[in-house]
Amino acid sequence: MYANSRNFMIIVVNICWGLVGIVNFNIEDGKVL
């Protein structure tokens, strides 16, 4: 159970960082335009 919950948290963190990257990319793209 501990290993599964730990892997789940890692996946959630990766998804959050992915969303942050998308937002930052959109902001940079907006600055260029």
Biopython code that builds the backbone (N, CA, C, O; Angstrom):
import numpy as np
from Bio.PDB.StructureBuilder import StructureBuilder

atoms = [
    (1, "MET", "N", (0.839, -1.208, 0.000)),
    (1, "MET", "CA", (0.000, 0.000, 0.000)),
    (1, "MET", "C", (0.876, 1.262, 0.000)),
    (1, "MET", "O", (0.592, 2.215, -0.726)),
    (2, "TYR", "N", (1.933, 1.266, 0.810)),
    (2, "TYR", "CA", (2.786, 2.454, 0.892)),
    (2, "TYR", "C", (3.448, 2.749, -0.453)),
    (2, "TYR", "O", (3.513, 3.899, -0.887)),
    (3, "ALA", "N", (3.931, 1.704, -1.097)),
    (3, "ALA", "CA", (4.588, 1.898, -2.395)),
    (3, "ALA", "C", (3.590, 2.433, -3.414)),
    (3, "ALA", "O", (3.926, 3.308, -4.213)),
    (4, "ASN", "N", (2.365, 1.913, -3.392)),
    (4, "ASN", "CA", (1.352, 2.356, -4.353)),
    (4, "ASN", "C", (0.996, 3.822, -4.113)),
    (4, "ASN", "O", (0.888, 4.594, -5.066)),
    (5, "SER", "N", (0.811, 4.214, -2.851)),
    (5, "SER", "CA", (0.461, 5.604, -2.546)),
    (5, "SER", "C", (1.620, 6.526, -2.920)),
    (5, "SER", "O", (1.406, 7.651, -3.374)),
    (6, "ARG", "N", (2.859, 6.039, -2.726)),
    (6, "ARG", "CA", (4.027, 6.851, -3.061)),
    (6, "ARG", "C", (4.088, 7.062, -4.567)),
    (6, "ARG", "O", (4.355, 8.171, -5.029)),
    (7, "ASN", "N", (3.843, 6.008, -5.334)),
    (7, "ASN", "CA", (3.851, 6.132, -6.794)),
    (7, "ASN", "C", (2.738, 7.067, -7.239)),
    (7, "ASN", "O", (2.920, 7.848, -8.173)),
    (8, "PHE", "N", (1.579, 6.994, -6.576)),
    (8, "PHE", "CA", (0.449, 7.857, -6.925)),
    (8, "PHE", "C", (0.822, 9.318, -6.711)),
    (8, "PHE", "O", (0.509, 10.170, -7.543)),
    (9, "MET", "N", (1.492, 9.608, -5.594)),
    (9, "MET", "CA", (1.896, 10.986, -5.312)),
    (9, "MET", "C", (2.890, 11.481, -6.357)),
    (9, "MET", "O", (2.829, 12.636, -6.778)),
    (10, "ILE", "N", (3.807, 10.607, -6.775)),
    (10, "ILE", "CA", (4.787, 10.992, -7.799)),
    (10, "ILE", "C", (4.069, 11.336, -9.099)),
    (10, "ILE", "O", (4.426, 12.301, -9.775)),
    (11, "ILE", "N", (3.049, 10.541, -9.449)),
    (11, "ILE", "CA", (2.286, 10.795, -10.677)),
    (11, "ILE", "C", (1.561, 12.132, -10.567)),
    (11, "ILE", "O", (1.552, 12.917, -11.515)),
    (12, "VAL", "N", (0.951, 12.391, -9.405)),
    (12, "VAL", "CA", (0.222, 13.657, -9.207)),
    (12, "VAL", "C", (1.183, 14.838, -9.335)),
    (12, "VAL", "O", (0.854, 15.840, -9.971)),
    (13, "VAL", "N", (2.363, 14.724, -8.734)),
    (13, "VAL", "CA", (3.348, 15.818, -8.803)),
    (13, "VAL", "C", (3.774, 16.050, -10.249)),
    (13, "VAL", "O", (3.899, 17.192, -10.690)),
    (14, "ASN", "N", (3.996, 14.954, -10.989)),
    (14, "ASN", "CA", (4.403, 15.083, -12.392)),
    (14, "ASN", "C", (3.315, 15.770, -13.204)),
    (14, "ASN", "O", (3.615, 16.595, -14.068)),
    (15, "ILE", "N", (2.046, 15.436, -12.935)),
    (15, "ILE", "CA", (0.934, 16.069, -13.662)),
    (15, "ILE", "C", (0.890, 17.560, -13.325)),
    (15, "ILE", "O", (0.692, 18.395, -14.207)),
    (16, "CYS", "N", (1.075, 17.888, -12.047)),
    (16, "CYS", "CA", (1.046, 19.300, -11.633)),
    (16, "CYS", "C", (2.160, 20.078, -12.328)),
    (16, "CYS", "O", (1.927, 21.181, -12.823)),
    (17, "TRP", "N", (3.374, 19.509, -12.371)),
    (17, "TRP", "CA", (4.492, 20.192, -13.025)),
    (17, "TRP", "C", (4.236, 20.328, -14.517)),
    (17, "TRP", "O", (4.637, 21.311, -15.141)),
    (18, "GLY", "N", (3.553, 19.314, -15.092)),
    (18, "GLY", "CA", (3.227, 19.375, -16.518)),
    (18, "GLY", "C", (2.279, 20.534, -16.789)),
    (18, "GLY", "O", (2.436, 21.257, -17.773)),
    (19, "LEU", "N", (1.277, 20.711, -15.898)),
    (19, "LEU", "CA", (0.325, 21.813, -16.069)),
    (19, "LEU", "C", (1.040, 23.148, -15.907)),
    (19, "LEU", "O", (0.771, 24.091, -16.651)),
    (20, "VAL", "N", (1.946, 23.235, -14.944)),
    (20, "VAL", "CA", (2.705, 24.474, -14.728)),
    (20, "VAL", "C", (3.518, 24.802, -15.976)),
    (20, "VAL", "O", (3.597, 25.962, -16.382)),
    (21, "GLY", "N", (4.123, 23.780, -16.584)),
    (21, "GLY", "CA", (4.910, 23.990, -17.796)),
    (21, "GLY", "C", (4.050, 24.507, -18.933)),
    (21, "GLY", "O", (4.475, 25.377, -19.693)),
    (22, "ILE", "N", (2.821, 23.967, -19.054)),
    (22, "ILE", "CA", (1.916, 24.408, -20.125)),
    (22, "ILE", "C", (1.529, 25.864, -19.903)),
    (22, "ILE", "O", (1.505, 26.653, -20.847)),
    (23, "VAL", "N", (1.226, 26.224, -18.655)),
    (23, "VAL", "CA", (0.836, 27.607, -18.347)),
    (23, "VAL", "C", (1.991, 28.553, -18.651)),
    (23, "VAL", "O", (1.791, 29.598, -19.271)),
    (24, "ASN", "N", (3.199, 28.194, -18.216)),
    (24, "ASN", "CA", (4.374, 29.039, -18.466)),
    (24, "ASN", "C", (4.622, 29.185, -19.960)),
    (24, "ASN", "O", (4.972, 30.270, -20.425)),
    (25, "PHE", "N", (4.446, 28.108, -20.717)),
    (25, "PHE", "CA", (4.659, 28.150, -22.164)),
    (25, "PHE", "C", (3.652, 29.100, -22.803)),
    (25, "PHE", "O", (4.010, 29.877, -23.689)),
    (26, "ASN", "N", (2.390, 29.044, -22.360)),
    (26, "ASN", "CA", (1.359, 29.923, -22.910)),
    (26, "ASN", "C", (1.666, 31.383, -22.580)),
    (26, "ASN", "O", (1.454, 32.264, -23.413)),
    (27, "ILE", "N", (2.163, 31.642, -21.368)),
    (27, "ILE", "CA", (2.502, 33.016, -20.979)),
    (27, "ILE", "C", (3.650, 33.529, -21.853)),
    (27, "ILE", "O", (3.606, 34.662, -22.333)),
    (28, "GLU", "N", (4.669, 32.704, -22.057)),
    (28, "GLU", "CA", (5.803, 33.111, -22.895)),
    (28, "GLU", "C", (5.337, 33.345, -24.327)),
    (28, "GLU", "O", (5.778, 34.292, -24.979)),
    (29, "ASP", "N", (4.450, 32.488, -24.815)),
    (29, "ASP", "CA", (3.934, 32.629, -26.179)),
    (29, "ASP", "C", (3.161, 33.938, -26.295)),
    (29, "ASP", "O", (3.231, 34.614, -27.322)),
    (30, "GLY", "N", (2.422, 34.299, -25.243)),
    (30, "GLY", "CA", (1.656, 35.548, -25.248)),
    (30, "GLY", "C", (2.588, 36.753, -25.277)),
    (30, "GLY", "O", (2.287, 37.751, -25.931)),
    (31, "LYS", "N", (3.714, 36.670, -24.576)),
    (31, "LYS", "CA", (4.672, 37.778, -24.564)),
    (31, "LYS", "C", (5.251, 37.989, -25.955)),
    (31, "LYS", "O", (5.456, 39.123, -26.389)),
    (32, "VAL", "N", (5.512, 36.883, -26.651)),
    (32, "VAL", "CA", (6.079, 36.985, -28.003)),
    (32, "VAL", "C", (5.078, 37.664, -28.927)),
    (32, "VAL", "O", (5.448, 38.507, -29.744)),
    (33, "LEU", "N", (3.798, 37.289, -28.791)),
    (33, "LEU", "CA", (2.780, 37.895, -29.647)),
    (33, "LEU", "C", (2.563, 39.345, -29.235)),
    (33, "LEU", "O", (1.742, 40.041, -29.833)),
]
sb = StructureBuilder()
sb.init_structure("model")
sb.init_model(0)
sb.init_chain("A")
sb.init_seg("    ")
for serial, (resi, resn, name, xyz) in enumerate(atoms, 1):
    if name == "N":
        sb.init_residue(resn, " ", resi, " ")
    sb.init_atom(name, np.array(xyz, "f"), 0.0, 1.0, " ", f" {name:<3s}", serial, name[0])
structure = sb.get_structure()
